[in-house]
Amino acid sequence: MVDLKGQYNRIKDQVDASILNVIETTAFINGPEVHAFQKELEAYLEVKHVIPCANGTDALQIAMMGLGLKPGDEVITADFTFAATVEVIALLGLTPVLVDVDPITFNIDVNAIKNAITPNTKAIVPVHLFGLAANMDEIMKLANEHNLFVIEDNAQGIGGYYASKDGTKKKTGTIGHVASTSFFPSKNLGCYGDGGAIFTNDDDLAYTIRGIVNHGMYIRYHHDVVGVNSRLDSIQAAVLRAKLPNLDAYNDARRLAASKYAKAFQGIDGVITPGCFCDCSIENKEKCNLHVYHQYTLKIINADRDALAAHLNKNGIPCGVYYPIPLHLQKAYIDDRYKEENFKVTNQLIKEVISLPMHTELEDEQIDFITSTVIDFLKNN
Ligand SMILES: *Cc1c(COP(=O)(O)O)cnc(C)c1O
């Protein structure tokens, strides 16, 4: 699904030198590389504060701790996402409220959020799923009306944009009150192990969070709040510093591969391709929600998706089903509160979605082979 080796080979000298430098200087924990990466990512995202941490799941949890959410508070999030999003809500004793998603963008459905808001609702967690920004204008409007926090799960969307109706354009992860991301190796900005970060423009929240990641300490050995130990290690920061200057080029390479896929599938019956769902012409580029294609996810609507997946695997083509089970039907999160009729879209998507290989090193011949294998299958089944 990804070609991490090919990507590494292009920046090998720089990455190797940076890693060796950390080892030589033995600044393994919170060394200068971590601070430098923090500053560079703040500049890239145009956000006031980046707080590096150990992984994207911690980032979400710490963001919620920083906001002071308490047991019993309801947190609304999408039924169609990676489990980490709902897991931390449950872990903190908060009440997860899963809602349906949009069948076109796969992102959280704003009407479903509206219907789920109660006097106990405290936060909304939109996920920029597969690299496409959620409907942030409407989500922020709802949040303001109901006095709710918005925590963007930007693990799949780093480097993407959201073009607001008011003509402004912001990077995903800088629109809500706080955001989280992951540097898991296969993410758009991946390190060579685990890593994550929290972003916010709120000075007070950033201060609180910097203490939480460090055992709740604001003064050494004074523990004012219950915190955690969650750090980005210096070797991972060194890798990320070598990769960050390439992030826009990486995302451009993903978009180019996506456009080649889309062209090959144009006019093919039963395949629905993903996209920005806005006018992405060159002239309109400034107003477009730039999709960063963390995944390239098709909907297969007239054929057996699982048979297609088996056919691709038989031909040596990796593929994935993200996600095969909606969160509201996962044993850990099942709840009487949920009614099947409120999850029509996720219940359908789990049968139709299939993600094709998507990374920065895809060659034209690979795309041709993948698309022709899919198309041949659909013509014969
Ligand atoms: C990857 C991912 C996470 C978790 O990130 P880790 O670094 O693996 O903990 C959270 N949310 C979403 C949507 C993800 O894709």
The ligand as a Gaussian input file, in Angstrom:
#p B3LYP/6-31G(d) Opt

LIG

0 1
 C       -3.569000       6.880000      12.645000
 C       -4.753000       7.524000      13.242000
 C       -4.826000       7.826000      14.611000
 C       -3.830000       7.329000      15.630000
 O       -2.524000       7.592000      15.393000
 P       -1.367000       6.708000      16.119000
 O       -0.155000       7.539000      15.921000
 O       -1.317000       5.402000      15.428000
 O       -1.727000       6.587000      17.547000
 C       -5.932000       8.519000      15.078000
 N       -6.926000       8.880000      14.271000
 C       -6.918000       8.578000      12.953000
 C       -8.062000       9.017000      12.106000
 C       -5.851000       7.877000      12.405000
 O       -5.858000       7.585000      11.093000

